[in-house]
Amino acid sequence: MALTANQMGKHFSRAFACGVRVCELAMLLLASGICSADQIEKLSVTHSDGEYRLEIVSVLKVPTEYAYDVITDYQHAYRLNPSIVEVDVLPAGRKGAVRVRNRSEHWFGPFCFHIDWTGEIRTPNPDQIEVVTIPKNSSFESGRALWTIRPHRAGTLLEYQSTLKPKFFIPPVIGEKIMENRIREETLATIQRIECQARLQFELDFEREPEYLRQLIAERDKCIESGS
């Protein structure tokens, strides 16, 4: 059953009230992340007044320009988040900003929820990407994000900060906890996918042996599938 994010609250609340067992909630809250601990220098997810705040600092074992190219490949955003089922790169926004619209698909039991997002993307500095949500065309009241991508030793230091306030209803306390946990898991999975895709592109540029490339493609595909 497909639902829009605006219809999500009623069904989500009903499901919590009558269908979710304590053991299932515990499994969600205790689920482990994907990236190894030495890649993540900082990870924080908090919420207040309906707004969720995320900050992550991670070291990637790929050249900086390849990580940057993967993050800014907006047309193929599904490689970083397999929940995304539609992507449109729209005509340029204000002051030449890139405008992107996407729709993601999320399952909760038998219900499929569609969440829409539209935003403008700018590069205020060569090593930064700024993202601003357009509420009118999104399932969110507000949202901002900042990527900072810098060389670090033989790899890349990746910093990401964001705030996001959904329009759709999230049940207090336990629903907010599950939302925080889901954001944390999806963020870790996305960081791993960035690294997998960047490593594959780097090796493709150097025309490695076919068997080795097949192994990297299989690893990349496994990254995409993880957490979907």
Secondary structure, 3 states (H helix, E strand, C coil): CEEEHHHHHHHHHHHHHHCCCHHHHHHHHHCCCCCCHHHEEEEEEEEECCEEEEEEEEEECCCHHHHHHHHCCHHHHHHCCCCEEEEEEECCCHHHCEEEEEEEEEEECCEEEEEEEEEEEECCCCCEEEEEECHHHCCEEEEEEEEEEEEECCEEEEEEEEEEEECCCCCCCHHHHHHHHHHHHHHHHHHHHHHHHHHHHHHHHCCCCHHHHHHHHHHHHHHHHCCC
